[in-house]
C-alpha cells in the first residue's frame, strides 16, 4: 500500500512539473515565403529562440506553426524574429534590409525567374 501511495505521489509530482512548462501553439501567416530555402531559413531561425520549439513552415498554406513557452517569449517577439529574417509575419512587414539579403529565390517572384 505504501508503494502505491509513493508511486502516485511521484506520478502527480511529475505531472504538475510538466504542466508548469506548458507550451502554446502559434500559427503565423507568412505570405511572402517562396521556396524550400525560405522554409529552412525560418525554421532554423525560429528554433534558435529560447522558448520556441518545433517550428514548421507549410509552403502550400504559407503558414508557420510552432510551440512556444509564454514564460520565455511572446507573440510579438516571435513575429519580429520572422520579420528580422526577411519575411512578413502576420501584419508585420519584413525587415527591408534582411529581405534585400535573402537569396533571389526567396524574394517575391524569385521562383518565377528560375
C-alpha positions as CSV (number, residue, x, y, z in Angstrom):
1,X,0.0,0.0,0.0
2,X,2.9,2.4,0.8
3,X,4.4,1.7,-2.5
4,X,1.2,2.6,-4.4
5,X,0.9,5.9,-2.5
6,X,4.5,6.6,-3.1
7,X,4.1,5.8,-6.9
8,X,1.0,8.0,-7.1
9,X,2.8,10.9,-5.3
10,X,5.7,10.6,-7.8
11,X,3.3,10.5,-10.8
12,X,1.4,13.6,-9.7
13,X,4.6,15.4,-8.9
14,X,5.9,14.8,-12.4
15,X,2.6,15.7,-13.9
16,X,2.5,19.0,-12.0
17,X,6.1,19.8,-13.0
18,X,5.2,19.1,-16.6
19,X,2.2,21.4,-16.5
20,X,4.4,24.4,-15.5
21,X,6.2,24.3,-18.8
22,X,3.1,24.2,-20.9
23,X,3.6,25.4,-24.4
24,X,1.1,27.2,-26.6
25,X,0.6,26.7,-30.3
26,X,1.1,29.7,-32.6
27,X,0.2,30.0,-36.2
28,X,1.9,32.8,-38.2
29,X,0.8,33.9,-41.6
30,X,4.0,34.0,-43.7
31,X,2.6,35.0,-47.1
32,X,6.0,36.0,-48.6
33,X,7.6,32.6,-48.4
34,X,8.5,31.2,-51.8
35,X,10.6,28.0,-51.6
36,X,12.3,25.4,-49.6
37,X,15.1,27.8,-48.8
38,X,12.6,30.2,-47.1
39,X,11.3,27.2,-45.2
40,X,14.8,26.4,-43.9
41,X,15.7,30.0,-43.0
42,X,12.5,30.4,-40.9
43,X,12.6,27.0,-39.2
44,X,16.3,27.3,-38.3
45,X,15.9,30.9,-37.2
46,X,12.9,30.3,-35.0
47,X,14.4,27.2,-33.4
48,X,17.2,29.5,-32.0
49,X,14.7,31.5,-29.9
50,X,14.6,30.4,-26.3
51,X,11.1,29.1,-25.6
52,X,10.3,28.2,-29.2
53,X,10.1,24.6,-30.3
54,X,9.1,22.6,-33.3
55,X,8.7,25.4,-35.9
56,X,7.3,24.1,-39.1
57,X,6.7,26.0,-42.3
58,X,4.0,24.8,-44.7
59,X,4.8,26.1,-48.2
60,X,1.3,25.3,-49.6
61,X,-0.6,27.2,-47.0
62,X,2.2,29.8,-46.4
63,X,1.7,29.3,-42.6
64,X,4.3,28.7,-39.9
65,X,3.2,26.7,-36.9
66,X,5.3,26.4,-33.7
67,X,5.0,25.8,-30.0
68,X,6.2,28.5,-27.6
69,X,6.6,28.9,-23.9
70,X,4.8,32.2,-22.9
71,X,7.1,32.4,-19.8
72,X,10.1,32.7,-22.1
73,X,8.9,34.6,-25.2
74,X,5.7,36.1,-26.7
75,X,3.9,36.5,-30.0
76,X,5.3,40.0,-30.8
77,X,8.9,38.8,-30.3
78,X,8.4,35.8,-32.5
79,X,6.8,37.9,-35.2
80,X,9.7,40.3,-35.0
81,X,12.1,37.4,-35.4
82,X,10.4,36.3,-38.6
83,X,10.5,39.9,-39.8
84,X,14.2,40.1,-39.0
85,X,14.8,37.0,-41.1
86,X,13.3,38.9,-44.1
87,X,9.7,37.6,-44.1
88,X,6.3,39.1,-43.4
89,X,4.8,37.7,-40.2
90,X,1.1,38.2,-39.9
91,X,0.7,42.0,-40.3
92,X,4.3,42.8,-39.5
93,X,6.2,43.6,-42.7
94,X,9.6,42.0,-43.4
95,X,12.7,43.9,-42.3
96,X,13.7,45.6,-45.6
97,X,17.5,45.1,-45.0
98,X,17.1,41.4,-44.2
99,X,14.7,41.0,-47.2
100,X,17.4,42.5,-49.5
101,X,19.9,40.0,-48.3
102,X,17.7,36.9,-49.0
103,X,18.7,34.6,-51.9
104,X,16.9,35.6,-55.1
105,X,14.7,32.5,-55.0
106,X,13.3,33.7,-51.6
107,X,12.2,37.1,-52.9
108,X,8.7,37.7,-54.2
109,X,8.6,36.3,-57.7
110,X,12.0,34.8,-57.4
111,X,10.9,31.3,-58.2
112,X,9.3,32.5,-61.4
113,X,12.7,33.6,-62.7
114,X,14.3,30.1,-62.3
